[in-house]
Amino acid sequence: GRDFYDLIWYMEQGIIPDPIMLEKKEIKKPLKEIFDEIESFVVNNKNFAKGLASDLRPLFVSGGFVDVLSKNFLEIFQRARKDKYNL
């Protein structure tokens, strides 16, 4: 869950993954394909929102923030993807 929170934070900052680090990790896919896979994972995982909320709840004082983020993750991800990366 924390990885998904971090992903949104980085995306909203417009941070682009380091190509050298991706190469070291043997990730050779274009960013668009990686984003497509993340989106597909979220859409196809029926318990995604529940799992995300469960993972993040202990990390934040505001349970309301966690609920909004987990319920709207896909929309937030898609908006950041379009606005910050034009993908």
Phi and psi in radians as a Rosetta constraint file:
Dihedral C 1 N 2 CA 2 C 2 CIRCULARHARMONIC -1.098 0.35
Dihedral N 2 CA 2 C 2 N 3 CIRCULARHARMONIC -0.614 0.35
Dihedral C 2 N 3 CA 3 C 3 CIRCULARHARMONIC -1.068 0.35
Dihedral N 3 CA 3 C 3 N 4 CIRCULARHARMONIC -0.676 0.35
Dihedral C 3 N 4 CA 4 C 4 CIRCULARHARMONIC -1.218 0.35
Dihedral N 4 CA 4 C 4 N 5 CIRCULARHARMONIC -0.667 0.35
Dihedral C 4 N 5 CA 5 C 5 CIRCULARHARMONIC -1.081 0.35
Dihedral N 5 CA 5 C 5 N 6 CIRCULARHARMONIC -0.825 0.35
Dihedral C 5 N 6 CA 6 C 6 CIRCULARHARMONIC -1.065 0.35
Dihedral N 6 CA 6 C 6 N 7 CIRCULARHARMONIC -0.716 0.35
Dihedral C 6 N 7 CA 7 C 7 CIRCULARHARMONIC -0.997 0.35
Dihedral N 7 CA 7 C 7 N 8 CIRCULARHARMONIC -0.833 0.35
Dihedral C 7 N 8 CA 8 C 8 CIRCULARHARMONIC -1.082 0.35
Dihedral N 8 CA 8 C 8 N 9 CIRCULARHARMONIC -0.744 0.35
Dihedral C 8 N 9 CA 9 C 9 CIRCULARHARMONIC -1.048 0.35
Dihedral N 9 CA 9 C 9 N 10 CIRCULARHARMONIC -0.851 0.35
Dihedral C 9 N 10 CA 10 C 10 CIRCULARHARMONIC -1.075 0.35
Dihedral N 10 CA 10 C 10 N 11 CIRCULARHARMONIC -0.746 0.35
Dihedral C 10 N 11 CA 11 C 11 CIRCULARHARMONIC -1.091 0.35
Dihedral N 11 CA 11 C 11 N 12 CIRCULARHARMONIC -0.755 0.35
Dihedral C 11 N 12 CA 12 C 12 CIRCULARHARMONIC -1.161 0.35
Dihedral N 12 CA 12 C 12 N 13 CIRCULARHARMONIC -0.380 0.35
Dihedral C 12 N 13 CA 13 C 13 CIRCULARHARMONIC -1.488 0.35
Dihedral N 13 CA 13 C 13 N 14 CIRCULARHARMONIC -0.156 0.35
Dihedral C 13 N 14 CA 14 C 14 CIRCULARHARMONIC 1.310 0.35
Dihedral N 14 CA 14 C 14 N 15 CIRCULARHARMONIC 0.380 0.35
Dihedral C 14 N 15 CA 15 C 15 CIRCULARHARMONIC -1.304 0.35
Dihedral N 15 CA 15 C 15 N 16 CIRCULARHARMONIC 2.294 0.35
Dihedral C 15 N 16 CA 16 C 16 CIRCULARHARMONIC -1.744 0.35
Dihedral N 16 CA 16 C 16 N 17 CIRCULARHARMONIC 2.339 0.35
Dihedral C 16 N 17 CA 17 C 17 CIRCULARHARMONIC -1.004 0.35
Dihedral N 17 CA 17 C 17 N 18 CIRCULARHARMONIC 2.510 0.35
Dihedral C 17 N 18 CA 18 C 18 CIRCULARHARMONIC -1.286 0.35
Dihedral N 18 CA 18 C 18 N 19 CIRCULARHARMONIC 2.017 0.35
Dihedral C 18 N 19 CA 19 C 19 CIRCULARHARMONIC -1.055 0.35
Dihedral N 19 CA 19 C 19 N 20 CIRCULARHARMONIC -0.554 0.35
Dihedral C 19 N 20 CA 20 C 20 CIRCULARHARMONIC -1.170 0.35
Dihedral N 20 CA 20 C 20 N 21 CIRCULARHARMONIC -0.734 0.35
Dihedral C 20 N 21 CA 21 C 21 CIRCULARHARMONIC -1.161 0.35
Dihedral N 21 CA 21 C 21 N 22 CIRCULARHARMONIC -0.718 0.35
Dihedral C 21 N 22 CA 22 C 22 CIRCULARHARMONIC -1.062 0.35
Dihedral N 22 CA 22 C 22 N 23 CIRCULARHARMONIC -0.719 0.35
Dihedral C 22 N 23 CA 23 C 23 CIRCULARHARMONIC -1.119 0.35
Dihedral N 23 CA 23 C 23 N 24 CIRCULARHARMONIC -0.719 0.35
Dihedral C 23 N 24 CA 24 C 24 CIRCULARHARMONIC -1.088 0.35
Dihedral N 24 CA 24 C 24 N 25 CIRCULARHARMONIC -0.579 0.35
Dihedral C 24 N 25 CA 25 C 25 CIRCULARHARMONIC -1.505 0.35
Dihedral N 25 CA 25 C 25 N 26 CIRCULARHARMONIC 0.071 0.35
Dihedral C 25 N 26 CA 26 C 26 CIRCULARHARMONIC 1.072 0.35
Dihedral N 26 CA 26 C 26 N 27 CIRCULARHARMONIC 0.620 0.35
Dihedral C 26 N 27 CA 27 C 27 CIRCULARHARMONIC -1.726 0.35
Dihedral N 27 CA 27 C 27 N 28 CIRCULARHARMONIC 1.932 0.35
Dihedral C 27 N 28 CA 28 C 28 CIRCULARHARMONIC -1.969 0.35
Dihedral N 28 CA 28 C 28 N 29 CIRCULARHARMONIC 0.087 0.35
Dihedral C 28 N 29 CA 29 C 29 CIRCULARHARMONIC -1.399 0.35
Dihedral N 29 CA 29 C 29 N 30 CIRCULARHARMONIC 2.595 0.35
Dihedral C 29 N 30 CA 30 C 30 CIRCULARHARMONIC -1.193 0.35
Dihedral N 30 CA 30 C 30 N 31 CIRCULARHARMONIC 2.710 0.35
Dihedral C 30 N 31 CA 31 C 31 CIRCULARHARMONIC -0.966 0.35
Dihedral N 31 CA 31 C 31 N 32 CIRCULARHARMONIC -0.686 0.35
Dihedral C 31 N 32 CA 32 C 32 CIRCULARHARMONIC -1.011 0.35
Dihedral N 32 CA 32 C 32 N 33 CIRCULARHARMONIC -0.764 0.35
Dihedral C 32 N 33 CA 33 C 33 CIRCULARHARMONIC -1.164 0.35
Dihedral N 33 CA 33 C 33 N 34 CIRCULARHARMONIC -0.676 0.35
Dihedral C 33 N 34 CA 34 C 34 CIRCULARHARMONIC -1.101 0.35
Dihedral N 34 CA 34 C 34 N 35 CIRCULARHARMONIC -0.801 0.35
Dihedral C 34 N 35 CA 35 C 35 CIRCULARHARMONIC -1.087 0.35
Dihedral N 35 CA 35 C 35 N 36 CIRCULARHARMONIC -0.693 0.35
Dihedral C 35 N 36 CA 36 C 36 CIRCULARHARMONIC -1.041 0.35
Dihedral N 36 CA 36 C 36 N 37 CIRCULARHARMONIC -0.730 0.35
Dihedral C 36 N 37 CA 37 C 37 CIRCULARHARMONIC -1.171 0.35
Dihedral N 37 CA 37 C 37 N 38 CIRCULARHARMONIC -0.693 0.35
Dihedral C 37 N 38 CA 38 C 38 CIRCULARHARMONIC -1.108 0.35
Dihedral N 38 CA 38 C 38 N 39 CIRCULARHARMONIC -0.809 0.35
Dihedral C 38 N 39 CA 39 C 39 CIRCULARHARMONIC -1.057 0.35
Dihedral N 39 CA 39 C 39 N 40 CIRCULARHARMONIC -0.765 0.35
Dihedral C 39 N 40 CA 40 C 40 CIRCULARHARMONIC -1.081 0.35
Dihedral N 40 CA 40 C 40 N 41 CIRCULARHARMONIC -0.720 0.35
Dihedral C 40 N 41 CA 41 C 41 CIRCULARHARMONIC -1.050 0.35
Dihedral N 41 CA 41 C 41 N 42 CIRCULARHARMONIC -0.812 0.35
Dihedral C 41 N 42 CA 42 C 42 CIRCULARHARMONIC -1.117 0.35
Dihedral N 42 CA 42 C 42 N 43 CIRCULARHARMONIC -0.793 0.35
Dihedral C 42 N 43 CA 43 C 43 CIRCULARHARMONIC -1.108 0.35
Dihedral N 43 CA 43 C 43 N 44 CIRCULARHARMONIC -0.708 0.35
Dihedral C 43 N 44 CA 44 C 44 CIRCULARHARMONIC -1.517 0.35
Dihedral N 44 CA 44 C 44 N 45 CIRCULARHARMONIC -0.133 0.35
Dihedral C 44 N 45 CA 45 C 45 CIRCULARHARMONIC -1.744 0.35
Dihedral N 45 CA 45 C 45 N 46 CIRCULARHARMONIC 1.744 0.35
Dihedral C 45 N 46 CA 46 C 46 CIRCULARHARMONIC -1.050 0.35
Dihedral N 46 CA 46 C 46 N 47 CIRCULARHARMONIC -0.497 0.35
Dihedral C 46 N 47 CA 47 C 47 CIRCULARHARMONIC -1.748 0.35
Dihedral N 47 CA 47 C 47 N 48 CIRCULARHARMONIC 0.304 0.35
Dihedral C 47 N 48 CA 48 C 48 CIRCULARHARMONIC -1.010 0.35
Dihedral N 48 CA 48 C 48 N 49 CIRCULARHARMONIC -0.916 0.35
Dihedral C 48 N 49 CA 49 C 49 CIRCULARHARMONIC -1.055 0.35
Dihedral N 49 CA 49 C 49 N 50 CIRCULARHARMONIC -0.752 0.35
Dihedral C 49 N 50 CA 50 C 50 CIRCULARHARMONIC -1.121 0.35
Dihedral N 50 CA 50 C 50 N 51 CIRCULARHARMONIC -0.782 0.35
Dihedral C 50 N 51 CA 51 C 51 CIRCULARHARMONIC -1.143 0.35
Dihedral N 51 CA 51 C 51 N 52 CIRCULARHARMONIC -0.717 0.35
Dihedral C 51 N 52 CA 52 C 52 CIRCULARHARMONIC -1.089 0.35
Dihedral N 52 CA 52 C 52 N 53 CIRCULARHARMONIC -0.805 0.35
Dihedral C 52 N 53 CA 53 C 53 CIRCULARHARMONIC -1.074 0.35
Dihedral N 53 CA 53 C 53 N 54 CIRCULARHARMONIC -0.747 0.35
Dihedral C 53 N 54 CA 54 C 54 CIRCULARHARMONIC -1.086 0.35
Dihedral N 54 CA 54 C 54 N 55 CIRCULARHARMONIC -0.712 0.35
Dihedral C 54 N 55 CA 55 C 55 CIRCULARHARMONIC -1.226 0.35
Dihedral N 55 CA 55 C 55 N 56 CIRCULARHARMONIC -0.637 0.35
Dihedral C 55 N 56 CA 56 C 56 CIRCULARHARMONIC -1.550 0.35
Dihedral N 56 CA 56 C 56 N 57 CIRCULARHARMONIC -0.445 0.35
Dihedral C 56 N 57 CA 57 C 57 CIRCULARHARMONIC -0.913 0.35
Dihedral N 57 CA 57 C 57 N 58 CIRCULARHARMONIC -0.759 0.35
Dihedral C 57 N 58 CA 58 C 58 CIRCULARHARMONIC -1.182 0.35
Dihedral N 58 CA 58 C 58 N 59 CIRCULARHARMONIC -0.256 0.35
Dihedral C 58 N 59 CA 59 C 59 CIRCULARHARMONIC -1.617 0.35
Dihedral N 59 CA 59 C 59 N 60 CIRCULARHARMONIC -0.207 0.35
Dihedral C 59 N 60 CA 60 C 60 CIRCULARHARMONIC -2.233 0.35
Dihedral N 60 CA 60 C 60 N 61 CIRCULARHARMONIC 2.479 0.35
Dihedral C 60 N 61 CA 61 C 61 CIRCULARHARMONIC -1.186 0.35
Dihedral N 61 CA 61 C 61 N 62 CIRCULARHARMONIC -0.689 0.35
Dihedral C 61 N 62 CA 62 C 62 CIRCULARHARMONIC -1.581 0.35
Dihedral N 62 CA 62 C 62 N 63 CIRCULARHARMONIC 1.867 0.35
Dihedral C 62 N 63 CA 63 C 63 CIRCULARHARMONIC -1.154 0.35
Dihedral N 63 CA 63 C 63 N 64 CIRCULARHARMONIC -0.491 0.35
Dihedral C 63 N 64 CA 64 C 64 CIRCULARHARMONIC -1.098 0.35
Dihedral N 64 CA 64 C 64 N 65 CIRCULARHARMONIC -0.715 0.35
Dihedral C 64 N 65 CA 65 C 65 CIRCULARHARMONIC -1.057 0.35
Dihedral N 65 CA 65 C 65 N 66 CIRCULARHARMONIC -0.797 0.35
Dihedral C 65 N 66 CA 66 C 66 CIRCULARHARMONIC -1.089 0.35
Dihedral N 66 CA 66 C 66 N 67 CIRCULARHARMONIC -0.746 0.35
Dihedral C 66 N 67 CA 67 C 67 CIRCULARHARMONIC -1.085 0.35
Dihedral N 67 CA 67 C 67 N 68 CIRCULARHARMONIC -0.782 0.35
Dihedral C 67 N 68 CA 68 C 68 CIRCULARHARMONIC -1.132 0.35
Dihedral N 68 CA 68 C 68 N 69 CIRCULARHARMONIC -0.804 0.35
Dihedral C 68 N 69 CA 69 C 69 CIRCULARHARMONIC -1.072 0.35
Dihedral N 69 CA 69 C 69 N 70 CIRCULARHARMONIC -0.815 0.35
Dihedral C 69 N 70 CA 70 C 70 CIRCULARHARMONIC -1.192 0.35
Dihedral N 70 CA 70 C 70 N 71 CIRCULARHARMONIC -0.687 0.35
Dihedral C 70 N 71 CA 71 C 71 CIRCULARHARMONIC -1.247 0.35
Dihedral N 71 CA 71 C 71 N 72 CIRCULARHARMONIC -0.498 0.35
Dihedral C 71 N 72 CA 72 C 72 CIRCULARHARMONIC -1.966 0.35
Dihedral N 72 CA 72 C 72 N 73 CIRCULARHARMONIC 0.294 0.35
Dihedral C 72 N 73 CA 73 C 73 CIRCULARHARMONIC -0.950 0.35
Dihedral N 73 CA 73 C 73 N 74 CIRCULARHARMONIC -0.847 0.35
Dihedral C 73 N 74 CA 74 C 74 CIRCULARHARMONIC -1.057 0.35
Dihedral N 74 CA 74 C 74 N 75 CIRCULARHARMONIC -0.776 0.35
Dihedral C 74 N 75 CA 75 C 75 CIRCULARHARMONIC -1.108 0.35
Dihedral N 75 CA 75 C 75 N 76 CIRCULARHARMONIC -0.749 0.35
Dihedral C 75 N 76 CA 76 C 76 CIRCULARHARMONIC -1.117 0.35
Dihedral N 76 CA 76 C 76 N 77 CIRCULARHARMONIC -0.766 0.35
Dihedral C 76 N 77 CA 77 C 77 CIRCULARHARMONIC -1.060 0.35
Dihedral N 77 CA 77 C 77 N 78 CIRCULARHARMONIC -0.842 0.35
Dihedral C 77 N 78 CA 78 C 78 CIRCULARHARMONIC -1.116 0.35
Dihedral N 78 CA 78 C 78 N 79 CIRCULARHARMONIC -0.690 0.35
Dihedral C 78 N 79 CA 79 C 79 CIRCULARHARMONIC -1.140 0.35
Dihedral N 79 CA 79 C 79 N 80 CIRCULARHARMONIC -0.798 0.35
Dihedral C 79 N 80 CA 80 C 80 CIRCULARHARMONIC -1.127 0.35
Dihedral N 80 CA 80 C 80 N 81 CIRCULARHARMONIC -0.678 0.35
Dihedral C 80 N 81 CA 81 C 81 CIRCULARHARMONIC -1.049 0.35
Dihedral N 81 CA 81 C 81 N 82 CIRCULARHARMONIC -0.802 0.35
Dihedral C 81 N 82 CA 82 C 82 CIRCULARHARMONIC -1.263 0.35
Dihedral N 82 CA 82 C 82 N 83 CIRCULARHARMONIC -0.846 0.35
Dihedral C 82 N 83 CA 83 C 83 CIRCULARHARMONIC -1.247 0.35
Dihedral N 83 CA 83 C 83 N 84 CIRCULARHARMONIC -0.677 0.35
Dihedral C 83 N 84 CA 84 C 84 CIRCULARHARMONIC -1.692 0.35
Dihedral N 84 CA 84 C 84 N 85 CIRCULARHARMONIC -0.455 0.35
Dihedral C 84 N 85 CA 85 C 85 CIRCULARHARMONIC -2.138 0.35
Dihedral N 85 CA 85 C 85 N 86 CIRCULARHARMONIC -0.158 0.35
Dihedral C 85 N 86 CA 86 C 86 CIRCULARHARMONIC 0.930 0.35
Dihedral N 86 CA 86 C 86 N 87 CIRCULARHARMONIC 0.714 0.35
